[in-house]
Amino acid sequence: MSERVIPGRTDGLITLGAADALWVDLTADSAVPTASGAFTCPPAPARVGYVLLGGHVVTTVRASGGQWSVLEAEVRRAAAELNAVGMDRQDLVRIGPFRGAPRQERNEETPLRWRRRITRELQEPGGPTRAARREVGRPYPLAGIDWRQILVERTRDGTQRTWWLPRAVVRLLDAAEHTETRWVQAARTRHQAGAAVTEPPSYPRQARDAGGRQTTSPQGPTASLRPYDKELEGQLYSVLSRKPGTSRRVAGWTCAVCRTAPATVLDHCHEHGYVRAPLCQSCNTLERPDHLYSNDIRVANRYTRLFHTDTDDWLRHWHRCPGCRARTTLPLPHLAAWTAHTACRSLRPTHRAPRGRTPCGVLRVSWTGSHQAPRSCLLTVAVDFCPSGEHRVLARVPYREAAERFGIWLAETAPAVAAAAGPDRLDGLPAQFRPVIVDTSGEGPALF
């Protein structure tokens, strides 16, 4: 890419208008689409000392003549970080609307609040149409990202609209909001101490390795977030969730699965009631079963990641529950999804396609009974939406057989996780588990 000539440049500082043009130019080939007006249009708070670009804070300074400017090097660094982010447009996360009124924001000095901003704009009359047109004067870029280009709208039952964004963008915006909050808190502290605000605190830069996973650049200093180290192991969610200050404590950890994004929810086992670990919103959504009814789930494409791509991470996370670890199993919805997606994969028919053959229809698995009565629990794997109307039921697998198959597969796929499990660790478990009601509505943004 050729160097862009920036007019009005003095000692590395460029005007906000020039920074806008540079940002768009440097990120033209990024997988994440970017928007102009990142420095000059709301909600960019350029005149209060900073601007968000992706997950990076760029400090604004008042140059000679009272003109606001930024360091060109900071814009280039933020652009390089964004260009390193990979994005799968098919891996989507629902961002709204969710049931119930949005909660009041505690910190009104952090103006990003991207979920509320997107929901409010799209719920206005003509919102999606206006968002697609990108009205002049109200571009509303979020951390320099043009979310309108990648927003997906779906309609359920012909009435309810839902909005979705790629998972990589959700993580990026969550990180931006977290970074902004930390910056404002640090600026307020320095201001109260009488110190001049000159630089934002440093945060680890995120990139992606060859496998597509987010990593923290070793060049960046360590962030104030700390990694989760089993501090909540063995605690019951029903008890811990009622303790004051738990949500603030969760926000101090990084996500226990991806280990890059800030944690926002406390994930727990719905069958045994134990806390697993703090997760970011993206990972929590990824592992949630796609319930159709309370005993019926659709086997979505994301199970490929759960049981193949990032298998060790997810199996280790699920076995943070003492009940699942001691019995070498998974919660019933996850075990049912594994049975359909992995154990019964060879039974799924295929149909001719222009480029070979494609799997038939959509996999669905239902069950009768529950894990508390394993002898009477039966899993039924079926195919919905078959083009020829065939292949309704592929297999019926008893719960105990499914659990045995999973144990064998676990030993072969993740031997370290399997070695930590086993029936010799049943002593510390309560005789009767407190029932946990499964959230099957899919409306709530989190389990916490």
C-alpha positions as CSV (number, residue, x, y, z in Angstrom):
1,M,0.0,0.0,0.0
2,S,1.4,3.4,-1.0
3,E,2.0,6.0,1.7
4,R,-0.7,8.6,1.8
5,V,0.4,12.2,1.9
6,I,-1.2,13.9,4.9
7,P,-1.7,17.7,4.6
8,G,-1.2,19.9,7.7
9,R,1.2,17.4,9.4
10,T,3.4,18.7,12.1
11,D,5.7,16.7,14.3
12,G,3.8,13.5,13.7
13,L,0.4,15.1,14.5
14,I,-2.4,15.1,11.9
15,T,-5.8,16.7,12.0
16,L,-9.0,14.7,12.8
17,G,-10.2,14.9,9.2
18,A,-6.8,13.7,7.9
19,A,-6.9,10.9,10.5
20,D,-10.4,9.8,9.1
21,A,-9.0,9.6,5.6
22,L,-5.9,7.7,6.8
23,W,-8.0,5.2,8.8
24,V,-10.2,4.3,5.8
25,D,-7.2,4.1,3.5
26,L,-5.1,1.8,5.8
27,T,-8.1,-0.6,6.5
28,A,-9.4,-0.8,2.9
29,D,-8.4,-4.5,2.7
30,S,-9.4,-5.5,6.2
31,A,-11.8,-8.4,6.8
32,V,-13.7,-6.1,9.2
33,P,-15.3,-3.2,7.2
34,T,-14.5,0.2,8.6
35,A,-16.3,3.5,8.4
36,S,-15.3,7.1,7.7
37,G,-16.0,9.6,10.4
38,A,-14.4,7.6,13.1
39,F,-12.8,10.8,14.6
40,T,-15.3,13.4,13.6
41,C,-18.8,11.8,13.9
42,P,-20.7,10.7,17.1
43,P,-20.1,8.8,19.2
44,A,-16.4,9.5,18.7
45,P,-15.4,11.6,21.8
46,A,-12.4,13.3,20.1
47,R,-12.7,16.5,22.1
48,V,-12.6,14.7,25.5
49,G,-9.2,13.2,24.9
50,Y,-9.5,9.9,23.0
51,V,-11.0,8.0,20.1
52,L,-11.7,4.3,19.8
53,L,-10.4,2.4,16.8
54,G,-11.2,-1.3,17.0
55,G,-10.0,-2.3,20.5
56,H,-7.4,0.4,20.6
57,V,-7.5,3.9,22.2
58,V,-6.0,6.8,20.2
59,T,-5.3,9.9,22.3
60,T,-6.3,13.2,20.9
61,V,-4.3,16.4,21.7
62,R,-5.0,20.1,21.1
63,A,-2.3,21.3,18.8
64,S,-1.3,24.9,18.1
65,G,-4.2,27.2,17.2
66,G,-6.6,25.1,19.3
67,Q,-7.0,22.4,16.6
68,W,-7.6,18.8,17.8
69,S,-5.1,16.3,16.4
70,V,-3.8,12.8,16.8
71,L,-0.5,11.0,16.4
72,E,-0.3,9.4,12.9
73,A,1.7,6.5,14.4
74,E,-1.2,5.6,16.7
75,V,-3.7,5.5,13.8
76,R,-1.4,3.3,11.9
77,R,-0.9,0.9,14.8
78,A,-4.7,0.6,15.4
79,A,-5.2,-0.1,11.7
80,A,-2.5,-2.8,11.8
81,E,-4.2,-4.4,14.7
82,L,-7.6,-4.4,13.0
83,N,-6.1,-5.8,9.8
84,A,-4.8,-8.8,11.7
85,V,-8.3,-9.8,12.8
86,G,-9.9,-12.6,10.8
87,M,-13.7,-12.8,10.4
88,D,-16.0,-15.7,9.5
89,R,-19.2,-14.1,8.2
90,Q,-21.2,-17.3,8.8
91,D,-20.3,-17.5,12.5
92,L,-22.9,-15.1,13.9
93,V,-23.9,-14.0,17.3
94,R,-27.3,-12.6,18.2
95,I,-27.1,-9.0,19.5
96,G,-30.8,-8.2,20.0
97,P,-33.5,-7.5,20.6
98,F,-33.8,-9.4,23.9
99,R,-36.7,-9.8,26.2
100,G,-37.1,-7.0,28.8
101,A,-36.1,-3.4,29.0
102,P,-32.4,-2.6,28.8
103,R,-30.7,-1.9,32.1
104,Q,-29.5,1.6,32.9
105,E,-25.9,2.2,32.2
106,R,-23.8,2.8,35.4
107,N,-21.1,4.8,33.6
108,E,-22.6,7.4,31.3
109,E,-19.1,8.7,30.6
110,T,-18.3,5.8,28.3
111,P,-20.4,6.6,25.2
112,L,-19.8,3.5,23.1
113,R,-22.4,1.2,24.6
114,W,-22.6,-0.5,21.2
115,R,-25.4,-3.0,21.9
116,R,-27.8,-0.4,23.2
117,R,-26.8,2.0,20.4
118,I,-27.4,-0.5,17.6
119,T,-30.7,-1.7,19.1
120,R,-32.0,1.8,19.6
121,E,-31.2,2.8,16.0
122,L,-32.7,-0.3,14.5
123,Q,-35.9,-0.2,16.6
124,E,-36.7,3.3,15.4
125,P,-39.2,3.6,12.5
126,G,-37.4,2.7,9.3
127,G,-34.3,1.8,11.3
128,P,-33.0,-1.1,9.2
129,T,-33.7,0.8,6.0
130,R,-32.0,3.9,7.2
131,A,-29.1,1.9,8.5
132,A,-28.7,0.3,5.0
133,R,-28.8,3.8,3.4
134,R,-26.2,5.1,5.9
135,E,-27.8,8.5,6.1
136,V,-25.6,11.5,5.7
137,G,-25.0,13.2,9.0
138,R,-25.7,10.2,11.2
139,P,-23.2,7.5,10.2
140,Y,-22.6,6.5,13.9
141,P,-19.4,4.5,13.4
142,L,-18.7,2.2,16.4
143,A,-15.0,2.2,17.2
144,G,-14.3,2.9,13.5
145,I,-16.2,-0.2,12.4
146,D,-19.1,0.0,9.8
147,W,-21.4,-2.5,11.5
148,R,-24.2,-1.9,8.9
149,Q,-22.3,-3.7,6.2
150,I,-22.2,-7.0,8.2
151,L,-25.5,-6.8,10.2
152,V,-27.8,-9.8,9.4
153,E,-31.5,-9.5,10.1
154,R,-33.6,-12.6,10.6
155,T,-37.3,-13.0,11.1
156,R,-38.8,-15.8,13.3
157,D,-42.4,-16.9,12.9
158,G,-42.9,-14.1,10.4
159,T,-43.1,-11.5,13.1
160,Q,-40.1,-11.1,15.4
161,R,-37.0,-9.6,14.0
162,T,-33.6,-10.4,15.4
163,W,-30.2,-8.9,14.6
164,W,-26.9,-10.7,14.3
165,L,-23.2,-9.8,13.8
166,P,-20.1,-12.0,13.1
167,R,-18.5,-13.3,16.3
168,A,-15.2,-11.7,15.6
169,V,-16.9,-8.2,15.4
170,V,-18.8,-8.8,18.6
171,R,-15.5,-9.7,20.4
172,L,-13.9,-6.6,18.9
173,L,-16.6,-4.3,20.0
174,D,-16.8,-5.9,23.5
175,A,-13.0,-5.3,23.8
176,A,-13.4,-1.7,22.6
177,E,-16.1,-1.0,25.2
178,H,-14.0,-2.6,28.0
179,T,-10.9,-0.6,26.9
180,E,-12.9,2.6,26.9
181,T,-14.2,2.0,30.4
182,R,-10.7,1.4,31.7
183,W,-9.4,4.5,29.9
184,V,-12.1,6.7,31.4
185,Q,-11.5,5.3,34.9
186,A,-7.8,5.8,34.7
187,A,-8.2,9.3,33.3
188,R,-10.6,10.2,36.2
189,T,-8.2,8.8,38.7
190,R,-5.3,10.8,37.3
191,H,-7.5,13.9,37.2
192,Q,-8.5,13.5,40.8
193,A,-4.8,13.1,41.7
194,G,-4.0,16.4,39.9
195,A,-2.0,14.8,37.1
196,A,-2.4,15.8,33.5
197,V,-3.9,13.2,31.2
198,T,-1.4,12.6,28.5
199,E,-1.5,8.9,27.6
200,P,-4.0,6.1,27.8
201,P,-3.1,3.0,29.8
202,S,-1.6,0.2,27.7
203,Y,-3.6,-2.9,26.8
204,P,-2.5,-6.1,25.0
205,R,-2.9,-6.0,21.3
206,Q,-4.9,-8.8,19.8
207,A,-4.1,-10.5,16.6
208,R,-4.9,-13.9,15.1
209,D,-2.6,-16.8,14.6
210,A,-2.5,-19.1,11.6
211,G,-5.4,-21.2,13.1
212,G,-7.7,-18.2,13.3
213,R,-7.6,-17.9,17.2
214,Q,-7.2,-14.6,18.9
215,T,-3.8,-14.2,20.6
216,T,-2.3,-11.4,22.7
217,S,0.7,-9.8,21.1
218,P,3.8,-10.2,23.3
219,Q,4.8,-6.6,22.4
220,G,1.9,-5.2,24.4
221,P,2.1,-4.7,28.2
222,T,0.0,-6.9,30.4
223,A,-3.5,-5.7,30.9
224,S,-5.2,-5.2,34.3
225,L,-7.4,-8.2,33.6
226,R,-6.2,-11.4,35.3
227,P,-6.6,-15.0,33.9
228,Y,-9.1,-17.2,35.6
229,D,-7.3,-19.8,37.8
230,K,-10.1,-22.0,39.3
231,E,-10.9,-19.4,42.0
232,L,-14.6,-20.4,41.9
233,E,-14.2,-24.1,41.4
234,G,-16.8,-26.3,43.3
235,Q,-19.0,-23.4,44.2
236,L,-22.8,-23.5,43.5
237,Y,-24.1,-20.9,41.1
238,S,-27.4,-20.5,43.1
239,V,-25.3,-19.3,46.1
240,L,-22.6,-17.3,44.4
241,S,-24.9,-15.4,42.1
242,R,-26.7,-13.9,45.1
243,K,-23.5,-12.5,46.7
244,P,-23.0,-8.8,46.4
245,G,-20.2,-7.7,44.1
246,T,-20.1,-11.0,42.1
247,S,-20.6,-9.2,38.8
248,R,-17.7,-6.8,39.5
249,R,-15.5,-9.7,40.4
250,V,-16.4,-11.5,37.2
251,A,-15.5,-8.4,35.1
252,G,-12.0,-8.5,36.5
253,W,-11.2,-11.8,34.7
254,T,-10.4,-12.6,31.1
255,C,-12.7,-15.2,29.4
256,A,-11.7,-18.7,30.6
257,V,-12.1,-20.2,27.0
258,C,-10.8,-17.7,24.5
259,R,-8.5,-16.0,27.1
260,T,-8.5,-12.7,25.3
261,A,-11.8,-10.9,25.8
262,P,-13.0,-9.5,29.1
263,A,-15.4,-11.8,31.0
264,T,-19.0,-10.6,31.3
265,V,-21.0,-13.6,32.4
266,L,-20.6,-16.5,34.9
267,D,-21.2,-19.7,33.1
268,H,-22.6,-22.7,35.1
269,C,-23.8,-26.2,34.6
270,H,-27.6,-26.3,34.4
271,E,-27.8,-29.9,35.5
272,H,-25.6,-30.0,38.6
273,G,-25.7,-26.3,39.5
274,Y,-21.9,-25.8,39.8
275,V,-20.1,-22.7,38.5
276,R,-17.8,-23.4,35.6
277,A,-15.9,-20.2,34.9
278,P,-16.4,-16.6,33.8
279,L,-16.8,-16.2,30.0
280,C,-17.1,-13.4,27.5
281,Q,-20.5,-12.9,25.8
282,S,-19.3,-14.4,22.6
283,C,-18.1,-17.7,24.1
284,N,-21.2,-17.9,26.3
285,T,-23.4,-17.6,23.2
286,L,-21.3,-20.1,21.3
287,E,-21.8,-22.9,23.8
288,R,-25.5,-22.4,24.5
289,P,-27.6,-25.3,23.1
290,D,-29.9,-24.3,20.2
291,H,-33.1,-25.3,21.9
292,L,-36.3,-25.7,19.9
293,Y,-38.2,-27.0,23.0
294,S,-37.1,-28.0,26.5
295,N,-36.1,-31.5,25.3
296,D,-35.3,-30.8,21.6
297,I,-32.3,-29.0,20.0
298,R,-31.2,-28.2,16.5
299,V,-27.6,-29.3,15.8
300,A,-26.2,-26.0,14.5
301,N,-22.9,-25.5,12.6
302,R,-21.2,-24.1,15.6
303,Y,-20.9,-27.6,17.1
304,T,-18.1,-28.2,14.6
305,R,-16.1,-25.8,16.6
306,L,-17.2,-27.2,19.9
307,F,-16.4,-30.8,19.1
308,H,-13.7,-30.5,16.5
309,T,-11.8,-27.2,16.1
310,D,-11.5,-26.1,19.7
311,T,-12.3,-29.4,21.3
312,D,-9.8,-29.4,24.2
313,D,-10.8,-25.9,25.3
314,W,-14.5,-26.7,25.4
315,L,-14.3,-30.1,27.0
316,R,-12.0,-28.7,29.7
317,H,-14.4,-25.9,30.3
318,W,-17.5,-28.2,30.6
319,H,-15.6,-30.5,33.0
320,R,-15.0,-27.6,35.3
321,C,-18.3,-28.8,36.7
322,P,-17.5,-31.4,39.4
323,G,-20.7,-33.4,38.5
324,C,-19.9,-33.7,34.8
325,R,-16.2,-34.4,35.5
326,A,-16.9,-37.1,38.0
327,R,-19.3,-38.9,35.7
328,T,-17.2,-38.4,32.6
329,T,-20.2,-37.0,30.7
330,L,-21.7,-33.7,29.5
331,P,-25.0,-32.0,30.4
332,L,-27.8,-33.7,28.6
333,P,-28.3,-31.1,25.8
334,H,-24.6,-31.1,25.0
335,L,-24.4,-34.9,25.2
336,A,-27.4,-35.1,22.8
337,A,-25.7,-32.7,20.4
338,W,-22.5,-34.6,20.5
339,T,-24.3,-37.9,19.8
340,A,-26.0,-36.4,16.8
341,H,-23.1,-34.4,15.4
342,T,-20.2,-36.9,16.1
343,A,-21.4,-40.4,17.0
344,C,-24.2,-40.5,14.4
345,R,-22.4,-38.5,11.7
346,S,-21.9,-41.6,9.5
347,L,-25.7,-42.2,9.5
348,R,-26.6,-38.8,8.0
349,P,-27.6,-39.2,4.3
350,T,-26.2,-37.0,1.6
351,H,-27.7,-35.7,-1.7
352,R,-26.2,-34.8,-5.0
353,A,-24.9,-31.3,-5.5
354,P,-23.2,-29.4,-8.3
355,R,-19.9,-29.9,-6.4
356,G,-20.2,-33.4,-5.1
357,R,-22.6,-34.3,-2.3
358,T,-24.0,-32.3,0.6
359,P,-25.4,-33.5,3.9
360,C,-29.2,-33.9,4.0
361,G,-31.4,-31.4,5.7
362,V,-30.8,-30.2,9.3
363,L,-29.9,-32.5,12.2
364,R,-32.2,-32.5,15.2
365,V,-32.0,-34.5,18.4
366,S,-34.7,-34.9,21.1
367,W,-34.9,-36.9,24.2
368,T,-37.4,-38.4,26.6
369,G,-36.8,-38.6,30.3
370,S,-33.8,-36.9,31.9
371,H,-30.2,-37.5,33.1
372,Q,-31.7,-38.2,36.6
373,A,-33.3,-41.3,35.3
374,P,-30.7,-42.6,32.8
375,R,-32.4,-46.0,32.3
376,S,-35.5,-44.4,30.8
377,C,-33.8,-41.6,28.9
378,L,-33.7,-42.1,25.1
379,L,-32.0,-39.8,22.5
380,T,-33.6,-39.7,19.1
381,V,-31.6,-38.3,16.2
382,A,-33.6,-37.1,13.1
383,V,-33.2,-35.1,9.9
384,D,-35.5,-32.2,9.3
385,F,-36.1,-30.5,5.9
386,C,-35.0,-33.4,3.8
387,P,-35.6,-32.4,0.1
388,S,-37.2,-35.8,-0.7
389,G,-39.1,-36.0,2.6
390,E,-37.2,-39.1,3.7
391,H,-34.8,-39.9,6.5
392,R,-36.9,-38.6,9.4
393,V,-35.3,-40.7,12.2
394,L,-31.7,-41.8,11.9
395,A,-31.1,-43.5,15.3
396,R,-32.4,-44.0,18.8
397,V,-29.6,-44.1,21.4
398,P,-30.2,-44.9,25.1
399,Y,-28.6,-42.3,27.4
400,R,-26.2,-44.8,29.0
401,E,-25.0,-45.9,25.6
402,A,-24.4,-42.3,24.5
403,A,-22.5,-41.6,27.7
404,E,-20.3,-44.7,27.2
405,R,-19.6,-43.7,23.6
406,F,-18.7,-40.2,24.8
407,G,-16.3,-41.6,27.4
408,I,-14.5,-43.6,24.8
409,W,-14.3,-40.7,22.4
410,L,-13.1,-38.3,25.1
411,A,-10.2,-40.7,26.0
412,E,-9.1,-40.7,22.4
413,T,-9.7,-37.0,21.6
414,A,-8.7,-35.2,24.8
415,P,-6.7,-37.7,27.0
416,A,-5.7,-35.0,29.5
417,V,-9.4,-34.1,30.1
418,A,-10.4,-37.8,30.4
419,A,-7.6,-38.4,32.8
420,A,-8.9,-35.8,35.2
421,A,-12.4,-37.4,35.1
422,G,-13.7,-40.6,36.6
423,P,-16.0,-42.2,39.2
424,D,-13.3,-42.0,41.9
425,R,-14.2,-38.4,42.5
426,L,-17.8,-38.8,43.6
427,D,-17.1,-38.3,47.3
428,G,-17.3,-34.5,47.3
429,L,-20.6,-34.3,45.4
430,P,-23.9,-33.6,47.2
431,A,-26.3,-36.6,47.4
432,Q,-29.1,-34.6,45.6
433,F,-28.5,-31.8,43.2
434,R,-30.5,-28.7,43.5
435,P,-32.6,-28.4,40.3
436,V,-31.6,-25.7,37.8
437,I,-34.3,-24.5,35.3
438,V,-32.9,-24.5,31.8
439,D,-33.4,-21.2,29.9
440,T,-34.9,-22.4,26.6
441,S,-36.4,-19.2,25.4
442,G,-33.2,-18.0,23.7
443,E,-34.2,-14.4,24.5
444,G,-31.8,-13.6,27.4
445,P,-28.4,-12.3,26.3
446,A,-26.6,-14.2,29.1
447,L,-27.0,-17.0,31.7
448,F,-25.7,-14.8,34.5
